[in-house]
Amino acid sequence: MLIQTLMADHAIGPIHMVADGGRLLALEFGDAEHRLMPMLQARLGKEPMLEPADDLGVIASAVRVYFEGDLAALDAIEVDGGGTDFQRHAWDALRAIPPGETRTYGQMAEILGRPNAARAIGAANALNPISLVVPCHRLVGSHGALTGYGGGIERKRWLLEHEKRWSG
């Protein structure tokens, strides 16, 4: 397993991407590396061998193009976030939320056929290792409030505004 890593600056700040064979394993904002490394260690072993890359091909290109306004570019990225069956199901549902739109935790629980699982949706969302591409920023509180986001509320607000600007 060749795990490649790339840190690239974007409109919203540095983004750290980790990939294996063209599949995105993790994407975190640069200032969230404290979240990234423990997650990778738990998933890949005590000391995952990360090889710096100059480019991650389709992945890095799609992220760059997303910030240029092509919101659908992220759909081309193959992801592998690990996780439990429930988490993978929840993360797949996140990718189905169109750019520029949001859903509440309760709505996502309904979509997944588990109407009483809003808190479980929140927990799965908090453990999403592939920020942005698995768009956990599109989940909001019951009245549309911007609630918890690993990248910070201001970054969440920026991403939602970016998507609204380009989705019209």
Beta strands, then each sheet from edge to edge (+ up, - down):
strand 1: 3-10
strand 2: 13-20
strand 3: 23-29
strand 4: 50-52
strand 5: 78-79
strand 6: 103-104
strand 7: 139-140
sheet 1: 4+ 1+ 2- 3+ 5+
sheet 2: 6+ 7+
end
